[in-house]
Amino acid sequence: MRLSLITLKRRPDSDEISRRETLLTAEEFRVGRGSDMDINLPDVAIAYHHATLSAGAEGLVLTGVGGALIEAGGDLVESVALRPGAVCRIGAFEIGCEAAPEHADHAITLTRREEAPRGAAAPQRIVETLPSRRRLSWILALAVLLVFVAWPLSFILQRTAPDPAATVVTAMVPPAPEPGQIETLVAFGTSLAEGTPRPEAPRFTPMESAWLSGPLSNVHANLGEDCGACHLRPFEMTTNAACLACHADTASHFDVASHADAAGDPALARCAACHKEHQGGEHPVERASSVCTDCHADLKAVAASTTLFNVSDFADEHPQFRPTLVTGVASTEDGALKPTVARAPLDPRYPLTEESGLKFPHDVHLNKDGVRGLGRVSDKIWDLTCQSCHLPQADGALMRPVEMERDCGYCHELVFQPENFSVLRELPHAKAAEVQEIVHDYYAARALEGGVTAPGAPASVRRRPGTPLGLAGREEGLAWASAQAELELKRIMEVSLCGDCHVAEAAAEPDDRGRTVWKVQGALLQRHWMPKSSFNHKPHFAMDCVSCHAATTSKASTDVLMPPIEDCRACHKGENAGASASSECLACHEFHIDDYAPMSPPHGAAMAAQRERAEKSTVERATR
């Protein structure tokens, strides 16, 4: 139904009536004082939804809602039919009906009646007591210009503006010169000679405070009364030079040398594009992802040589996680082993593997029936959880490195007791050469002592302890001891103790004593799987570890238990998803990357020179 709503209004001091037509389209129309009503009647005497206007068989019908009444012909009724010439009333509004124009199905008129009590004098209007509107406008405009522009501006223009072309370094100022010492200090863009007092931050007059743009963040609160520290000239936006005067060491976002075509991009041109001040808060950092996706949604348009993938939203367009894995080991010039790493995407179709040098099945250690200890604690059973070995650092960002003595030693005791020998010996961890010497010394001592009952032992070794041992018997016993030590070391290195957890292999050539040299590969564990991000475990403490890391089904240490991006999206549903965990870019990524050069090399050099002067000045005073 198309309804022509005609609002009638009598012009002030005139009998002329203005008509304003509004075309409404709906099956029915709601009438009331509510601002969302189709026909709004702003009168407190009218209900929020007072009536409903709909088309009946004989024309328009106005029906009260919830017992609301309508005045028609001097009576209060619940419903009234509107025909051309008929008039009804709701509160101070009269609703009439007239012939519909060609572009509408029906037409109604709406008139507000302001009735004064009979015999009462018309109240005097404020417009009749003031000057004319034109004169009043000029008076107010001149007052605003004088009070809020001319007066504060007079104080600002009297100040001396610093040279905007100078490299200003204020983040580190050398100590004030002592009496008799001549030194020039760079501060506030001005040379301060001996005896010259350091300038103080200007104080605001009451009217100058009318120009304040809003509260500074907490980190810049000390600059609240020194606008010139950031705004080098009145009415100028903060320049990068003013920001980098203090933040000269701030690192760039990307390698400018490799992507020079992106260095002049407008989105990266101003520090203030991302750091919004005069909004209060702890830090002046714009956290909306749109600041990042302005470039990263179409990286090729900004940096044609980039190999990065486009990112527009974490939930909709973000590449699969690419953890950094240990793929093997390489020997350095001094013979030490160092890990070789590579990045690879997580793909369920092609599971990733990591060569950490460990033989460690997670499912065995998370056995629901418990885990039996080794060595002297072989009669004990522990119920292990992820937190038994893996604990986060104090800041929650990374997990604390696993240490054998602290995290594994109470289950994995490094003790050996050869068969038919009663003495236990404890072996050191991560010292393969010492282990070999200890085992050889142990068997040599038992052979020279005598009393060995091991099957196949020669007579010189099985003799009664304390009986003399000739030269031939000594050589025979030591040869037997060396052979037994070699067998025991092979078992220790490949099967038990060291071999339980580590990959060990015998060198191709024996040492100068004819003994086998064993090399045990140390654990080359990756601590920061996602070095391009800053994941924090602290907000996830309420979750069970295995809800993200499939440790209970992992049967090999080569398994990569990093969760794919699909697991994270179950909670982090995107920045515009409403009820979602934090999904903005800065939740996981830093903008300034320490591996890159400073944002402004000239200011970085100036800061280094300033620091050198400050340190030199301190040394000179200390030596006097």
Secondary structure as UniProt FT lines:
FT   STRAND          2..10
FT   TURN            12..13
FT   STRAND          17..25
FT   STRAND          28..32
FT   TURN            35..36
FT   STRAND          39..40
FT   TURN            44..45
FT   TURN            48..49
FT   STRAND          51..55
FT   STRAND          60..64
FT   TURN            66..67
FT   STRAND          70..72
FT   TURN            73..74
FT   STRAND          75..77
FT   STRAND          79..82
FT   TURN            84..85
FT   STRAND          87..90
FT   TURN            91..92
FT   STRAND          93..98
FT   TURN            102..103
FT   STRAND          106..112
FT   TURN            118..119
FT   HELIX           126..128
FT   HELIX           133..145
FT   HELIX           146..150
FT   HELIX           151..157
FT   TURN            164..165
FT   TURN            179..180
FT   STRAND          185..187
FT   TURN            188..189
FT   STRAND          190..192
FT   TURN            194..195
FT   TURN            206..207
FT   HELIX           208..211
FT   HELIX           218..223
FT   TURN            224..225
FT   HELIX           227..229
FT   TURN            234..235
FT   HELIX           240..244
FT   TURN            245..246
FT   TURN            248..249
FT   TURN            256..258
FT   HELIX           260..263
FT   HELIX           266..268
FT   HELIX           271..273
FT   HELIX           290..296
FT   TURN            297..298
FT   HELIX           299..302
FT   TURN            304..305
FT   TURN            314..316
FT   STRAND          324..331
FT   TURN            333..334
FT   STRAND          337..343
FT   TURN            348..349
FT   HELIX           362..365
FT   TURN            368..369
FT   STRAND          371..372
FT   HELIX           375..377
FT   TURN            378..379
FT   STRAND          381..382
FT   HELIX           386..388
FT   TURN            394..395
FT   HELIX           404..408
FT   TURN            409..411
FT   STRAND          415..416
FT   TURN            419..420
FT   STRAND          425..426
FT   HELIX           432..449
FT   TURN            455..456
FT   HELIX           459..462
FT   TURN            465..466
FT   HELIX           471..494
FT   HELIX           498..501
FT   STRAND          504..506
FT   TURN            512..513
FT   STRAND          518..520
FT   TURN            531..532
FT   HELIX           538..540
FT   TURN            541..542
FT   HELIX           545..547
FT   TURN            552..553
FT   TURN            557..558
FT   HELIX           565..569
FT   TURN            570..571
FT   TURN            575..576
FT   HELIX           585..587
FT   TURN            594..595
FT   HELIX           601..623
//
